Amino acid sequence: MSGPDQQELTAIARELGAALRKRRWRMATAESSTGGLIGHVITGVPGASEHYAGGVICYSNQAKEVSAGVPHELIVQYGAVSAEVASAMAVGAADRFEAELGVSVTGIAGPGGGSERKPVGTHFVGISLRGYPARAEHHVFGHDREGNKAAAALAALSQARDAVLAAIEKG
């Protein structure tokens, strides 16, 4: 079973970009299981340089620590696929790129690597918005590997858009 298509991803990326431009904010990404898909989708939309500062692909635990600033202790205590690590990745991305919004994804795309506690398709999307506490949402997708990656990217883009729109409404 496949996940969202390119058209769905691009539509959300456009909406996120428009919301970021309205606030004159920039965003950054830290991606593990999506392997750069979020950055790819964002930069596929003309004008992305106005709001996308950059991103890191931090697939290994070491890369999460070095590139996204995740404390080693968080990975040891909670595991690389956790809300705590996703939140830290989002904060690290925003800090490293001096962006108002940090977005992260860590998960298990499949087909292997899952466990009873964290089955294939498990993903955590982290959002760090300047002035608000970082948070992460848990998702379990039931697609093939590419579908899980696309579904995680769509969830990240949607959650980021919603966070920026909520901040706009609050003033």
Secondary structure, 3 states (H helix, E strand, C coil): CCCCCHHHHHHHHHHHHHHHHHHCCCEEEEECCCCCHHHHHHHCCCCHHHCEEEEEECCCHHHHHHHHCCCHHHHHHHCCCCHHHHHHHHHHHHHHHCCCEEEEEEECCCCCCCCCCCCCCEEEEEEEECCCCCEEEEEECCCCHHHHHHHHHHHHHHHHHHHHHHHHHHC
